[in-house]
Amino acid sequence: MSSDVLVTTLIGNKIKGLRRDAGYTAVEFAQLIGCKSAQQLYRYERGINKIDIDTLVSALKILRVDIKEFFNEVMWEIQ
């Protein structure tokens, strides 16, 4: 698995976990972050599609997650 795919999948999995922990359904959360559909959100969460930075920042703001802390955790997990 390439590191690019690994990071995409890891970010998606983290977003999914944070979303669930916050109590949002995929449909609710997709609407809040400006996703076209819940299906697109699922693609991000599974790492099938790469989430764009604007959508990621929007998601982290809604989830009240510090972006620096988020990426520090991602970097730690891929090492």
N, C-alpha and C positions, 0 to 999 in steps of 0.2 A: 504494500500500500504506500503510495507516495505521501510525502509529508504534507502536500497541498490538500489531498483528500482527507488525511488524518485531521488536520486543523479544521477543515470544513465540517467534518462529522462531529468532532469534539465540540465546536461552537454550537452546532445544532442541538446536540444532546444536552449541553448546559442550558441553553435557552428553554428547551422542553422541560427540564427539571425545575428550573426557576419559575416557569409559567405555571406548572402544576402545583408547586409549593405555594404560589400566590393565589391559587384557587380559580384561575381563569380557564375557561374552555378554549379550545382551538378557535372556534368561531368568534367568541368574544375578543380574544387576544388579537386575532387577525384584523378585526375591525379597528381596534385601538391603535395598532401600529401602522395602519394604512396598507395592509396586505390585500391583494386582489381577492383572495379567497382563503378559506381554511386549508384547502388542498395545497396552496402555495406555501403556507406556513408549515404544513407537514413535510413538504419537500426540503425546506430549510432545516427543520428539526432532524431529519434523517440524513442530512448531508448530501442529498441528491442534487440540490441547487445551492449555490453559494449565496449567502445573504449579503445584500449590499450594505455599505457602512451606514447610510442614512436610516435604513430599517433597523439595523442592529442597535444604533444609538437610541432610536425611538423606543425599542423594546427594553433596553436597559434602563432608560429613564422611567418608563411605566413600572418596571419591576423594582425600581429604586436600588439599582445595583451600580456601584462605582465602576466606570469603564476601565480605569487603571487596574483596579483589583481584579476585575473580570479577566483582563488580558494577562495579568501576572499569573493567575491560576491556570489559564490555558497554556502559557509558556512553561510553567512548572510541570504540567501533566504531559507535555510532549517530549520532555527531556528524558 
